[in-house]
Amino acid sequence: MWTCRNCNARFAVDEVEPQIDEEGFFFICLGCDYRNKLADIGRDPAGRPQLVQRDDE
Ligand SMILES: [Zn+2]
């Protein structure tokens, strides 16, 4: 689960589409459009980024 740091809405990982820009990975909250940071912690066996949400971001 990912949690919006602005409005505390919670989303399943497959519910929102991760995006990337020059500052890194993030997802946009479906409820309030807040930009929530994600951390890339490596690759899964299929080569996709493993994204997590840090507790302090
Ligand atoms: Zn939100």
N, CA, C, O and the ligand as a Tripos MOL2 file, in Angstrom:
@<TRIPOS>MOLECULE
protein
  229   227    58     0     0
PROTEIN
NO_CHARGES

@<TRIPOS>ATOM
      1 N           0.8350   -1.2020    0.0000 N.3       1 MET1
      2 CA          0.0000    0.0000    0.0000 C.3       1 MET1
      3 C           0.8650    1.2460    0.0000 C.2       1 MET1
      4 O           1.8980    1.3100    0.6660 O.2       1 MET1
      5 N           0.4250    2.2230   -0.7540 N.am      2 TRP2
      6 CA          1.0570    3.5300   -0.7010 C.3       2 TRP2
      7 C           0.0790    4.5210   -0.0750 C.2       2 TRP2
      8 O          -1.1350    4.4040   -0.2400 O.2       2 TRP2
      9 N           0.6180    5.4790    0.6310 N.am      3 THR3
     10 CA         -0.2020    6.4500    1.3350 C.3       3 THR3
     11 C           0.1350    7.8530    0.8600 C.2       3 THR3
     12 O           1.3080    8.2210    0.7900 O.2       3 THR3
     13 N          -0.8650    8.6260    0.5390 N.am      4 CYS4
     14 CA         -0.6350   10.0190    0.1650 C.3       4 CYS4
     15 C          -0.2020   10.7930    1.4010 C.2       4 CYS4
     16 O          -0.8710   10.7570    2.4340 O.2       4 CYS4
     17 N           0.9260   11.4960    1.2880 N.am      5 ARG5
     18 CA          1.4380   12.2580    2.4290 C.3       5 ARG5
     19 C           0.6540   13.5370    2.6690 C.2       5 ARG5
     20 O           0.8220   14.1950    3.6950 O.2       5 ARG5
     21 N          -0.1850   13.8790    1.7370 N.am      6 ASN6
     22 CA         -0.9570   15.1060    1.8730 C.3       6 ASN6
     23 C          -2.3400   14.8500    2.4620 C.2       6 ASN6
     24 O          -2.7590   15.5390    3.3930 O.2       6 ASN6
     25 N          -3.0510   13.8590    1.9200 N.am      7 CYS7
     26 CA         -4.4380   13.6400    2.3470 C.3       7 CYS7
     27 C          -4.6450   12.2780    3.0120 C.2       7 CYS7
     28 O          -5.7600   11.9530    3.4220 O.2       7 CYS7
     29 N          -3.5630   11.4680    3.1220 N.am      8 ASN8
     30 CA         -3.6220   10.1700    3.7870 C.3       8 ASN8
     31 C          -4.4770    9.1320    3.0710 C.2       8 ASN8
     32 O          -4.8130    8.1040    3.6580 O.2       8 ASN8
     33 N          -4.8320    9.3810    1.8260 N.am      9 ALA9
     34 CA         -5.5190    8.3460    1.0560 C.3       9 ALA9
     35 C          -4.5520    7.1930    0.8310 C.2       9 ALA9
     36 O          -3.3470    7.4030    0.6870 O.2       9 ALA9
     37 N          -5.0800    5.9790    0.8020 N.am     10 ARG10
     38 CA         -4.2320    4.8080    0.6090 C.3      10 ARG10
     39 C          -4.5910    4.1290   -0.7080 C.2      10 ARG10
     40 O          -5.7590    4.0480   -1.0880 O.2      10 ARG10
     41 N          -3.5470    3.6390   -1.3990 N.am     11 PHE11
     42 CA         -3.7380    3.0260   -2.7130 C.3      11 PHE11
     43 C          -2.9670    1.7270   -2.7840 C.2      11 PHE11
     44 O          -1.8550    1.6190   -2.2660 O.2      11 PHE11
     45 N          -3.5730    0.7330   -3.4350 N.am     12 ALA12
     46 CA         -2.8230   -0.4720   -3.7620 C.3      12 ALA12
     47 C          -1.7350   -0.1010   -4.7610 C.2      12 ALA12
     48 O          -1.8920    0.8260   -5.5550 O.2      12 ALA12
     49 N          -0.6270   -0.8400   -4.7090 N.am     13 VAL13
     50 CA          0.5130   -0.5220   -5.5600 C.3      13 VAL13
     51 C           0.1230   -0.5560   -7.0390 C.2      13 VAL13
     52 O           0.6660    0.2040   -7.8400 O.2      13 VAL13
     53 N          -0.8220   -1.4380   -7.4080 N.am     14 ASP14
     54 CA         -1.2020   -1.5170   -8.8250 C.3      14 ASP14
     55 C          -2.3390   -0.5650   -9.1860 C.2      14 ASP14
     56 O          -2.8490   -0.5850  -10.3060 O.2      14 ASP14
     57 N          -2.7240    0.2590   -8.2320 N.am     15 GLU15
     58 CA         -3.8480    1.1640   -8.4550 C.3      15 GLU15
     59 C          -3.4160    2.4940   -9.0670 C.2      15 GLU15
     60 O          -4.1850    3.1460   -9.7740 O.2      15 GLU15
     61 N          -2.1960    2.8780   -8.7900 N.am     16 VAL16
     62 CA         -1.6710    4.1340   -9.3270 C.3      16 VAL16
     63 C          -0.4520    3.8300  -10.1880 C.2      16 VAL16
     64 O           0.2700    2.8650   -9.9390 O.2      16 VAL16
     65 N          -0.2350    4.6450  -11.1830 N.am     17 GLU17
     66 CA          0.8550    4.4370  -12.1350 C.3      17 GLU17
     67 C           2.0750    5.2410  -11.6830 C.2      17 GLU17
     68 O           2.0210    6.4700  -11.6390 O.2      17 GLU17
     69 N           3.1770    4.5570  -11.3470 N.am     18 PRO18
     70 CA          4.3780    5.3060  -10.9840 C.3      18 PRO18
     71 C           4.8960    6.0930  -12.1870 C.2      18 PRO18
     72 O           4.8090    5.6420  -13.3300 O.2      18 PRO18
     73 N           5.4300    7.2640  -11.9080 N.am     19 GLN19
     74 CA          5.9870    8.1000  -12.9660 C.3      19 GLN19
     75 C           7.4000    8.4770  -12.5700 C.2      19 GLN19
     76 O           7.7910    8.3320  -11.4120 O.2      19 GLN19
     77 N           8.1680    8.9630  -13.5400 N.am     20 ILE20
     78 CA          9.5370    9.3760  -13.2450 C.3      20 ILE20
     79 C           9.8370   10.6790  -13.9570 C.2      20 ILE20
     80 O           9.4130   10.8940  -15.0920 O.2      20 ILE20
     81 N          10.5740   11.5450  -13.2780 N.am     21 ASP21
     82 CA         11.0740   12.7590  -13.9030 C.3      21 ASP21
     83 C          12.4890   12.9850  -13.4070 C.2      21 ASP21
     84 O          13.0920   12.0750  -12.8370 O.2      21 ASP21
     85 N          13.0240   14.1610  -13.6070 N.am     22 GLU22
     86 CA         14.4250   14.4070  -13.2630 C.3      22 GLU22
     87 C          14.6990   14.2890  -11.7610 C.2      22 GLU22
     88 O          15.8480   14.1320  -11.3470 O.2      22 GLU22
     89 N          13.6510   14.3650  -10.9580 N.am     23 GLU23
     90 CA         13.8370   14.2410   -9.5090 C.3      23 GLU23
     91 C          13.6560   12.8120   -9.0180 C.2      23 GLU23
     92 O          13.9300   12.5220   -7.8530 O.2      23 GLU23
     93 N          13.2030   11.9180   -9.8820 N.am     24 GLY24
     94 CA         13.0480   10.5320   -9.4880 C.3      24 GLY24
     95 C          11.6260   10.0350   -9.6520 C.2      24 GLY24
     96 O          10.7970   10.6610  -10.3130 O.2      24 GLY24
     97 N          11.3650    8.8850   -9.0300 N.am     25 PHE25
     98 CA         10.0490    8.2620   -9.1550 C.3      25 PHE25
     99 C           9.0520    8.9120   -8.2030 C.2      25 PHE25
    100 O           9.4090    9.4030   -7.1320 O.2      25 PHE25
    101 N           7.8070    8.8980   -8.6220 N.am     26 PHE26
    102 CA          6.7370    9.4390   -7.7940 C.3      26 PHE26
    103 C           5.4030    8.8910   -8.3060 C.2      26 PHE26
    104 O           5.3190    8.3300   -9.3990 O.2      26 PHE26
    105 N           4.3700    9.0690   -7.4880 N.am     27 PHE27
    106 CA          3.0190    8.8330   -8.0110 C.3      27 PHE27
    107 C           2.1570   10.0200   -7.6180 C.2      27 PHE27
    108 O           2.3980   10.6900   -6.6130 O.2      27 PHE27
    109 N           1.1510   10.2580   -8.4360 N.am     28 ILE28
    110 CA          0.2320   11.3570   -8.1790 C.3      28 ILE28
    111 C          -1.0010   10.8000   -7.4680 C.2      28 ILE28
    112 O          -1.6350    9.8580   -7.9440 O.2      28 ILE28
    113 N          -1.3240   11.3900   -6.3340 N.am     29 CYS29
    114 CA         -2.5010   10.9490   -5.5760 C.3      29 CYS29
    115 C          -3.7640   11.1090   -6.4140 C.2      29 CYS29
    116 O          -3.9740   12.1410   -7.0510 O.2      29 CYS29
    117 N          -4.6110   10.0620   -6.4040 N.am     30 LEU30
    118 CA         -5.8550   10.1170   -7.1680 C.3      30 LEU30
    119 C          -6.8700   11.0430   -6.5070 C.2      30 LEU30
    120 O          -7.8230   11.4940   -7.1440 O.2      30 LEU30
    121 N          -6.6580   11.3170   -5.2380 N.am     31 GLY31
    122 CA         -7.6190   12.1330   -4.5200 C.3      31 GLY31
    123 C          -7.3140   13.6140   -4.5620 C.2      31 GLY31
    124 O          -8.2220   14.4310   -4.7180 O.2      31 GLY31
    125 N          -6.0220   13.9800   -4.4240 N.am     32 CYS32
    126 CA         -5.6980   15.4020   -4.2710 C.3      32 CYS32
    127 C          -4.6060   15.8690   -5.2200 C.2      32 CYS32
    128 O          -4.2060   17.0320   -5.1630 O.2      32 CYS32
    129 N          -4.1120   14.9960   -6.0890 N.am     33 ASP33
    130 CA         -3.0830   15.3560   -7.0680 C.3      33 ASP33
    131 C          -1.7280   15.6870   -6.4490 C.2      33 ASP33
    132 O          -0.8740   16.2750   -7.1120 O.2      33 ASP33
    133 N          -1.5240   15.3190   -5.1910 N.am     34 TYR34
    134 CA         -0.2280   15.5600   -4.5550 C.3      34 TYR34
    135 C           0.8230   14.6280   -5.1490 C.2      34 TYR34
    136 O           0.5460   13.4720   -5.4700 O.2      34 TYR34
    137 N           2.0390   15.1640   -5.2880 N.am     35 ARG35
    138 CA          3.1490   14.3830   -5.8260 C.3      35 ARG35
    139 C           3.8490   13.6710   -4.6850 C.2      35 ARG35
    140 O           4.5040   14.3150   -3.8650 O.2      35 ARG35
    141 N           3.7210   12.3450   -4.6170 N.am     36 ASN36
    142 CA          4.3130   11.5450   -3.5490 C.3      36 ASN36
    143 C           5.5870   10.8740   -4.0510 C.2      36 ASN36
    144 O           5.5710   10.1650   -5.0570 O.2      36 ASN36
    145 N           6.6720   11.1000   -3.3520 N.am     37 LYS37
    146 CA          7.9550   10.5210   -3.7570 C.3      37 LYS37
    147 C           7.9820    9.0140   -3.5540 C.2      37 LYS37
    148 O           7.3970    8.4850   -2.6090 O.2      37 LYS37
    149 N           8.6770    8.3340   -4.4650 N.am     38 LEU38
    150 CA          8.9440    6.9080   -4.3200 C.3      38 LEU38
    151 C          10.4430    6.6840   -4.4340 C.2      38 LEU38
    152 O          11.1460    7.4240   -5.1230 O.2      38 LEU38
    153 N          10.9170    5.6630   -3.7540 N.am     39 ALA39
    154 CA         12.3400    5.3260   -3.8110 C.3      39 ALA39
    155 C          12.5260    4.0480   -4.6210 C.2      39 ALA39
    156 O          11.8000    3.0710   -4.4400 O.2      39 ALA39
    157 N          13.5010    4.0720   -5.5060 N.am     40 ASP40
    158 CA         13.8310    2.9110   -6.3260 C.3      40 ASP40
    159 C          14.8800    2.0980   -5.5820 C.2      40 ASP40
    160 O          16.0060    2.5570   -5.3930 O.2      40 ASP40
    161 N          14.5180    0.9020   -5.1620 N.am     41 ILE41
    162 CA         15.4460    0.1010   -4.3460 C.3      41 ILE41
    163 C          16.0580   -1.0550   -5.1240 C.2      41 ILE41
    164 O          16.6920   -1.9310   -4.5360 O.2      41 ILE41
    165 N          15.8760   -1.0630   -6.4330 N.am     42 GLY42
    166 CA         16.5010   -2.1150   -7.2210 C.3      42 GLY42
    167 C          15.5720   -2.6170   -8.3030 C.2      42 GLY42
    168 O          14.6060   -1.9490   -8.6690 O.2      42 GLY42
    169 N          15.8690   -3.7940   -8.8110 N.am     43 ARG43
    170 CA         15.0640   -4.3650   -9.8890 C.3      43 ARG43
    171 C          14.5400   -5.7340   -9.4690 C.2      43 ARG43
    172 O          15.2140   -6.4930   -8.7720 O.2      43 ARG43
    173 N          13.3170   -6.0280   -9.9130 N.am     44 ASP44
    174 CA         12.8000   -7.3710   -9.6840 C.3      44 ASP44
    175 C          13.3610   -8.3010  -10.7580 C.2      44 ASP44
    176 O          14.0590   -7.8480  -11.6640 O.2      44 ASP44
    177 N          13.0590   -9.6150  -10.6630 N.am     45 PRO45
    178 CA         13.6380  -10.5590  -11.6430 C.3      45 PRO45
    179 C          13.2440  -10.2450  -13.0790 C.2      45 PRO45
    180 O          13.9370  -10.6630  -14.0070 O.2      45 PRO45
    181 N          12.1590   -9.5260  -13.2840 N.am     46 ALA46
    182 CA         11.7340   -9.1610  -14.6350 C.3      46 ALA46
    183 C          12.3810   -7.8630  -15.1080 C.2      46 ALA46
    184 O          12.1440   -7.4190  -16.2310 O.2      46 ALA46
    185 N          13.1990   -7.2570  -14.2470 N.am     47 GLY47
    186 CA         13.9020   -6.0460  -14.6380 C.3      47 GLY47
    187 C          13.1340   -4.7600  -14.3930 C.2      47 GLY47
    188 O          13.5530   -3.6870  -14.8270 O.2      47 GLY47
    189 N          12.0090   -4.8680  -13.6980 N.am     48 ARG48
    190 CA         11.2320   -3.6590  -13.4100 C.3      48 ARG48
    191 C          11.7190   -3.0290  -12.1120 C.2      48 ARG48
    192 O          12.1630   -3.7430  -11.2130 O.2      48 ARG48
    193 N          11.6450   -1.7100  -11.9970 N.am     49 PRO49
    194 CA         12.0700   -1.0620  -10.7580 C.3      49 PRO49
    195 C          11.2020   -1.4970   -9.5780 C.2      49 PRO49
    196 O           9.9840   -1.6300   -9.6990 O.2      49 PRO49
    197 N          11.8490   -1.7130   -8.4470 N.am     50 GLN50
    198 CA         11.1290   -1.9770   -7.2130 C.3      50 GLN50
    199 C          10.9680   -0.6520   -6.4880 C.2      50 GLN50
    200 O          11.9510   -0.0670   -6.0310 O.2      50 GLN50
    201 N           9.7550   -0.1840   -6.3830 N.am     51 LEU51
    202 CA          9.5120    1.1310   -5.8120 C.3      51 LEU51
    203 C           8.8960    1.0000   -4.4330 C.2      51 LEU51
    204 O           7.9640    0.2210   -4.2310 O.2      51 LEU51
    205 N           9.4110    1.7570   -3.4950 N.am     52 VAL52
    206 CA          8.8570    1.7720   -2.1480 C.3      52 VAL52
    207 C           8.6540    3.2290   -1.7310 C.2      52 VAL52
    208 O           9.2070    4.1560   -2.3220 O.2      52 VAL52
    209 N           7.8570    3.3850   -0.7140 N.am     53 GLN53
    210 CA          7.6170    4.7010   -0.1700 C.3      53 GLN53
    211 C           8.3290    4.7830    1.1850 C.2      53 GLN53
    212 O           8.0310    4.0250    2.1080 O.2      53 GLN53
    213 N           9.2700    5.7150    1.2790 N.am     54 ARG54
    214 CA          9.9790    5.8770    2.5420 C.3      54 ARG54
    215 C           9.0380    6.4600    3.5900 C.2      54 ARG54
    216 O           8.1180    7.2130    3.2720 O.2      54 ARG54
    217 N           9.2850    6.0990    4.8340 N.am     55 ASP55
    218 CA          8.4160    6.5660    5.9110 C.3      55 ASP55
    219 C           8.4430    8.0850    6.0780 C.2      55 ASP55
    220 O           7.4730    8.6810    6.5460 O.2      55 ASP55
    221 N           9.5580    8.7060    5.6950 N.am     56 ASP56
    222 CA          9.7060   10.1440    5.9410 C.3      56 ASP56
    223 C           9.5200   10.9700    4.6750 C.2      56 ASP56
    224 O           9.8390   12.1590    4.6650 O.2      56 ASP56
    225 N           9.0200   10.3710    3.6250 N.am     57 GLU57
    226 CA          8.8180   11.1140    2.3850 C.3      57 GLU57
    227 C           7.3660   11.0220    1.9410 C.2      57 GLU57
    228 O           6.9980   11.5880    0.9110 O.2      57 GLU57
    229 ZN         -3.7700   12.8710   -1.6290 Zn       58 ZN58
@<TRIPOS>BOND
     1     1     2 1
     2     2     3 1
     3     3     4 2
     4     3     5 am
     5     5     6 1
     6     6     7 1
     7     7     8 2
     8     7     9 am
     9     9    10 1
    10    10    11 1
    11    11    12 2
    12    11    13 am
    13    13    14 1
    14    14    15 1
    15    15    16 2
    16    15    17 am
    17    17    18 1
    18    18    19 1
    19    19    20 2
    20    19    21 am
    21    21    22 1
    22    22    23 1
    23    23    24 2
    24    23    25 am
    25    25    26 1
    26    26    27 1
    27    27    28 2
    28    27    29 am
    29    29    30 1
    30    30    31 1
    31    31    32 2
    32    31    33 am
    33    33    34 1
    34    34    35 1
    35    35    36 2
    36    35    37 am
    37    37    38 1
    38    38    39 1
    39    39    40 2
    40    39    41 am
    41    41    42 1
    42    42    43 1
    43    43    44 2
    44    43    45 am
    45    45    46 1
    46    46    47 1
    47    47    48 2
    48    47    49 am
    49    49    50 1
    50    50    51 1
    51    51    52 2
    52    51    53 am
    53    53    54 1
    54    54    55 1
    55    55    56 2
    56    55    57 am
    57    57    58 1
    58    58    59 1
    59    59    60 2
    60    59    61 am
    61    61    62 1
    62    62    63 1
    63    63    64 2
    64    63    65 am
    65    65    66 1
    66    66    67 1
    67    67    68 2
    68    67    69 am
    69    69    70 1
    70    70    71 1
    71    71    72 2
    72    71    73 am
    73    73    74 1
    74    74    75 1
    75    75    76 2
    76    75    77 am
    77    77    78 1
    78    78    79 1
    79    79    80 2
    80    79    81 am
    81    81    82 1
    82    82    83 1
    83    83    84 2
    84    83    85 am
    85    85    86 1
    86    86    87 1
    87    87    88 2
    88    87    89 am
    89    89    90 1
    90    90    91 1
    91    91    92 2
    92    91    93 am
    93    93    94 1
    94    94    95 1
    95    95    96 2
    96    95    97 am
    97    97    98 1
    98    98    99 1
    99    99   100 2
   100    99   101 am
   101   101   102 1
   102   102   103 1
   103   103   104 2
   104   103   105 am
   105   105   106 1
   106   106   107 1
   107   107   108 2
   108   107   109 am
   109   109   110 1
   110   110   111 1
   111   111   112 2
   112   111   113 am
   113   113   114 1
   114   114   115 1
   115   115   116 2
   116   115   117 am
   117   117   118 1
   118   118   119 1
   119   119   120 2
   120   119   121 am
   121   121   122 1
   122   122   123 1
   123   123   124 2
   124   123   125 am
   125   125   126 1
   126   126   127 1
   127   127   128 2
   128   127   129 am
   129   129   130 1
   130   130   131 1
   131   131   132 2
   132   131   133 am
   133   133   134 1
   134   134   135 1
   135   135   136 2
   136   135   137 am
   137   137   138 1
   138   138   139 1
   139   139   140 2
   140   139   141 am
   141   141   142 1
   142   142   143 1
   143   143   144 2
   144   143   145 am
   145   145   146 1
   146   146   147 1
   147   147   148 2
   148   147   149 am
   149   149   150 1
   150   150   151 1
   151   151   152 2
   152   151   153 am
   153   153   154 1
   154   154   155 1
   155   155   156 2
   156   155   157 am
   157   157   158 1
   158   158   159 1
   159   159   160 2
   160   159   161 am
   161   161   162 1
   162   162   163 1
   163   163   164 2
   164   163   165 am
   165   165   166 1
   166   166   167 1
   167   167   168 2
   168   167   169 am
   169   169   170 1
   170   170   171 1
   171   171   172 2
   172   171   173 am
   173   173   174 1
   174   174   175 1
   175   175   176 2
   176   175   177 am
   177   177   178 1
   178   178   179 1
   179   179   180 2
   180   179   181 am
   181   181   182 1
   182   182   183 1
   183   183   184 2
   184   183   185 am
   185   185   186 1
   186   186   187 1
   187   187   188 2
   188   187   189 am
   189   189   190 1
   190   190   191 1
   191   191   192 2
   192   191   193 am
   193   193   194 1
   194   194   195 1
   195   195   196 2
   196   195   197 am
   197   197   198 1
   198   198   199 1
   199   199   200 2
   200   199   201 am
   201   201   202 1
   202   202   203 1
   203   203   204 2
   204   203   205 am
   205   205   206 1
   206   206   207 1
   207   207   208 2
   208   207   209 am
   209   209   210 1
   210   210   211 1
   211   211   212 2
   212   211   213 am
   213   213   214 1
   214   214   215 1
   215   215   216 2
   216   215   217 am
   217   217   218 1
   218   218   219 1
   219   219   220 2
   220   219   221 am
   221   221   222 1
   222   222   223 1
   223   223   224 2
   224   223   225 am
   225   225   226 1
   226   226   227 1
   227   227   228 2
@<TRIPOS>SUBSTRUCTURE
     1 MET1         2 RESIDUE 1 A MET
     2 TRP2         6 RESIDUE 1 A TRP
     3 THR3        10 RESIDUE 1 A THR
     4 CYS4        14 RESIDUE 1 A CYS
     5 ARG5        18 RESIDUE 1 A ARG
     6 ASN6        22 RESIDUE 1 A ASN
     7 CYS7        26 RESIDUE 1 A CYS
     8 ASN8        30 RESIDUE 1 A ASN
     9 ALA9        34 RESIDUE 1 A ALA
    10 ARG10       38 RESIDUE 1 A ARG
    11 PHE11       42 RESIDUE 1 A PHE
    12 ALA12       46 RESIDUE 1 A ALA
    13 VAL13       50 RESIDUE 1 A VAL
    14 ASP14       54 RESIDUE 1 A ASP
    15 GLU15       58 RESIDUE 1 A GLU
    16 VAL16       62 RESIDUE 1 A VAL
    17 GLU17       66 RESIDUE 1 A GLU
    18 PRO18       70 RESIDUE 1 A PRO
    19 GLN19       74 RESIDUE 1 A GLN
    20 ILE20       78 RESIDUE 1 A ILE
    21 ASP21       82 RESIDUE 1 A ASP
    22 GLU22       86 RESIDUE 1 A GLU
    23 GLU23       90 RESIDUE 1 A GLU
    24 GLY24       94 RESIDUE 1 A GLY
    25 PHE25       98 RESIDUE 1 A PHE
    26 PHE26      102 RESIDUE 1 A PHE
    27 PHE27      106 RESIDUE 1 A PHE
    28 ILE28      110 RESIDUE 1 A ILE
    29 CYS29      114 RESIDUE 1 A CYS
    30 LEU30      118 RESIDUE 1 A LEU
    31 GLY31      122 RESIDUE 1 A GLY
    32 CYS32      126 RESIDUE 1 A CYS
    33 ASP33      130 RESIDUE 1 A ASP
    34 TYR34      134 RESIDUE 1 A TYR
    35 ARG35      138 RESIDUE 1 A ARG
    36 ASN36      142 RESIDUE 1 A ASN
    37 LYS37      146 RESIDUE 1 A LYS
    38 LEU38      150 RESIDUE 1 A LEU
    39 ALA39      154 RESIDUE 1 A ALA
    40 ASP40      158 RESIDUE 1 A ASP
    41 ILE41      162 RESIDUE 1 A ILE
    42 GLY42      166 RESIDUE 1 A GLY
    43 ARG43      170 RESIDUE 1 A ARG
    44 ASP44      174 RESIDUE 1 A ASP
    45 PRO45      178 RESIDUE 1 A PRO
    46 ALA46      182 RESIDUE 1 A ALA
    47 GLY47      186 RESIDUE 1 A GLY
    48 ARG48      190 RESIDUE 1 A ARG
    49 PRO49      194 RESIDUE 1 A PRO
    50 GLN50      198 RESIDUE 1 A GLN
    51 LEU51      202 RESIDUE 1 A LEU
    52 VAL52      206 RESIDUE 1 A VAL
    53 GLN53      210 RESIDUE 1 A GLN
    54 ARG54      214 RESIDUE 1 A ARG
    55 ASP55      218 RESIDUE 1 A ASP
    56 ASP56      222 RESIDUE 1 A ASP
    57 GLU57      226 RESIDUE 1 A GLU
    58 ZN58       229 GROUP 0 **** ****
